């Protein structure tokens, strides 16, 4: 399987917003829950949010109320809307299935300045 392609990261001030996009291919996307993960320097990769094919979502406690995950099944794309960004959200963000079926992509860097 070809790895997903993430985009939309950047440098923002605390309190700002970004929307990340992830284009994924293949049958894996159509039958699996999709998720966003992030990895900050010196830390392990962690699950941020996930969405089932039917749109049921769940979030890490640290982002609840600020981030929104969604997917467009017709476009094989998953999104992450991030509001109220904090410096501790700084990380490389990746998408994958909830069970990490794809090879990892390059990710997209999100940097939040204080």
C-alpha positions as CSV (number, residue, x, y, z in Angstrom):
1,X,0.0,0.0,0.0
2,X,1.1,3.5,-0.7
3,X,1.6,5.6,2.4
4,X,-0.8,8.5,3.1
5,X,0.1,12.1,2.2
6,X,-0.4,14.6,4.9
7,X,-0.5,18.4,4.3
8,X,-1.7,21.7,5.9
9,X,0.8,22.1,8.7
10,X,2.6,25.3,9.5
11,X,3.7,27.8,12.1
12,X,1.0,29.5,14.1
13,X,0.7,31.5,17.3
14,X,-0.9,30.1,20.4
15,X,-4.7,30.3,20.0
16,X,-4.6,30.0,16.3
17,X,-6.1,27.4,14.0
18,X,-5.0,25.0,11.2
19,X,-6.7,22.3,9.1
20,X,-4.7,19.3,8.2
21,X,-5.6,17.0,5.3
22,X,-4.6,13.5,4.5
23,X,-5.0,11.7,1.2
24,X,-5.0,8.0,1.4
25,X,-5.4,5.3,-1.3
26,X,-6.8,1.9,-1.6
27,X,-9.4,-0.3,0.0
28,X,-7.8,0.1,3.4
29,X,-9.3,3.6,3.6
30,X,-12.8,2.5,2.6
31,X,-13.1,-0.2,5.3
32,X,-11.1,1.2,8.2
33,X,-11.3,3.7,10.9
34,X,-8.8,6.5,10.2
35,X,-6.8,8.4,12.7
36,X,-4.4,11.3,13.2
37,X,-1.3,10.7,15.3
38,X,1.5,13.1,16.4
39,X,5.0,12.8,17.5
40,X,6.8,15.6,19.4
41,X,10.6,15.7,19.7
42,X,11.8,13.1,22.2
43,X,8.4,11.6,22.7
44,X,6.5,8.6,21.4
45,X,4.0,8.8,18.6
46,X,0.5,9.2,20.1
47,X,-3.0,8.9,18.9
48,X,-4.8,12.3,18.6
49,X,-8.2,11.5,17.1
50,X,-9.9,8.7,15.2
51,X,-13.1,8.5,13.0
52,X,-14.9,5.4,11.9
53,X,-16.1,5.0,8.3
54,X,-19.6,5.9,9.6
55,X,-18.3,9.1,11.3
56,X,-18.1,8.1,15.0
57,X,-15.2,10.0,16.5
58,X,-13.0,9.8,19.6
59,X,-10.2,12.1,20.8
60,X,-7.3,12.1,23.2
61,X,-8.2,14.0,26.4
62,X,-5.6,16.7,25.6
63,X,-7.4,17.8,22.4
64,X,-11.0,17.3,23.3
65,X,-13.1,20.4,22.5
66,X,-10.3,21.9,20.4
67,X,-9.7,19.4,17.5
68,X,-12.3,17.9,15.1
69,X,-11.6,14.9,12.9
70,X,-13.7,14.3,9.8
71,X,-13.5,12.2,6.6
72,X,-14.7,12.4,3.1
73,X,-15.1,8.8,1.9
74,X,-15.7,9.9,-1.7
75,X,-12.3,11.6,-1.8
76,X,-10.4,9.1,0.4
77,X,-9.4,12.1,2.6
78,X,-9.4,12.6,6.3
79,X,-9.1,16.1,8.0
80,X,-8.1,17.4,11.3
81,X,-9.4,20.9,12.2
82,X,-7.3,22.3,15.1
83,X,-8.5,25.3,17.0
84,X,-7.1,26.9,20.2
85,X,-3.7,25.6,19.4
86,X,-1.2,25.4,22.3
87,X,2.6,25.2,22.2
88,X,2.3,21.7,23.5
89,X,0.5,20.7,20.3
90,X,3.8,21.3,18.4
91,X,4.7,18.0,16.7
92,X,4.8,16.2,13.4
93,X,1.3,15.0,12.6
94,X,0.6,11.8,10.7
95,X,-2.5,10.0,9.5
96,X,-3.0,6.2,9.3
97,X,-5.7,3.7,10.0
98,X,-6.7,3.2,13.6
99,X,-4.7,-0.1,13.6
100,X,-1.7,1.5,11.6
101,X,-2.2,-0.6,8.4
102,X,-0.5,1.9,6.1
103,X,3.2,2.5,5.9
104,X,3.9,5.8,7.7
105,X,4.0,8.9,5.5
106,X,6.2,12.0,5.9
107,X,3.8,13.7,8.2
108,X,3.2,17.5,8.4
109,X,4.9,19.7,10.9
110,X,2.8,21.8,13.2
111,X,4.6,24.5,15.3
112,X,2.8,26.6,17.8
113,X,4.6,29.6,19.2
114,X,3.8,31.1,22.6
